[in-house]
Amino acid sequence: MGFFQTKYSFQRHIREFRSYLNPRKLTLSEVINFYSNDNRAFIAMIGRSLNLRKPFAFWVDLASYQNLIISKEQAGIERALGSTFFARGMNCLYCQFN
């Protein structure tokens, strides 16, 4: 994931995706997957850092931060699905999983 090399390359990656957004081109699943994949890569990077050398001075802080990011990812998906449910009057992704 080369776009994580610098803050600016990651911002460019997000900006390019957002400029492409069009409800007729992308589904809700594709948009959620885009952000979830980036979040998953970021969370994995934190996890690799935790496995480098235990314990280091801020290991507990970094592990806590990783758990916070995971919970924010899950809350973000919940918000996206919830707002779609109320906006459309149905939950398209919910139907796919049942």
N, C-alpha and C positions, 0 to 999 in steps of 0.2 A: 504494500500500500504506500506508494511513493508520495501520495498527497499528505501524509503525516510527517514528512521530513521537516517542514517548517510551518509556523502558524499561518503564513501567507499562502503557502501552497494548499493548505487545508481550506482556508477561506475561499480561495479561487475554485477549488473543487465543489464546495457548497454553492457558491454563486453561479457556477456553470449549470449545476443541476436545477437550481431555482429558476434560471432563465429559460430552461427547457420545459418547465412545468406547464402542463395544459391538461385540463380534465378529460379532454377527448383523446389524448395520447397516452396518458398514464392512469393506471387504476390506483385505488387506495392501497392495495396490497403492494404495488411496486414502490409507491412513495414510502410506506412504512418500512419496507425491506431496505430501501436505500439508506435511510437514517439508522435502522437497526444494524445493518452490516458495518457502517462506520463506527457506531457505538461498540459493537462487538469487538472490532479490531482495537479500539482504544482500551477497552476493558482487558483484552488479552495482553496488551502491552504493559498495563499495570500489573497483571498477574505474573508476567515474565520478570518484571522488576522485583516482585516479592520473592521469587524463587532464586534470585541471584546470590544473596548472601544473608542468611538469617542468623540471629536477629541483628538488624542495624538500627540506628538511633530512632528513625521514624517509621519503622516497619508497621507498628500498630496503626499509626496515622494513615499510612498508604493503604493498608488493608481496609480500614474504615472508609476511606475515600472510594475504593473500588466497590464496596457494598452500597455506598450512597449512589454511585453512578449506575449500578445495576438497578436499584430501586427507581431511580429517575427514568431509566429506559422503560421499565415496565409501566410506570405511571404515564409516560408519554404515549405509549401504545394504547393504554386504557382511555386516555383523553381523546386520541384520534378516532378510535372506534366508537366511543360514546358520543362525540360530537357528530359523527356521521350517522349514527343511529337516530339521533334526535333531528338532524337536518333532513334526512331522507325518510324517516319514519320506519326504518328497518335496519337491520344489521347484516350487511352482505357477508362479511367475513365470518360472523357467527354461524350463518347458514352453511358455510363451507366446512366447518369443523364438526357439525352435528349430523 
